[in-house]
Amino acid sequence: MSKTSRTNVDQRVIVVAGDQWTVYEHRPGGAEHDPAHLLFVSNAEVRRLTVFPENWLTLDDEGLAWLAGVAVTVRHRRNSGHARPAS
């Protein structure tokens, strides 16, 4: 488990099928009362999970990998060579 010094956000880094994912909780509105999403960010894509366990930060890597597998892809990253999904 690590913290970024820039944003002071709790995050985890996991490797799933050879891809490195940074996982962190994000509140789109920025306020504490706004609903949070769990974001999974790799070089190729960004995935979002809107319903997730409160203890996600302490799950083992296998548990987080499972959550990454059920998360919805919200964007393909431009530098990955993948096309962006049609919205």
Secondary structure, DSSP 8 states (H G I E B T S, - for coil): -EE-TTT--EEEEEEETTEEEEEEEE-TT-STTS--EEEEE-SSEEEEESS--TTGGGS-HHHHHHHHHHSEEEEE-GGGT------
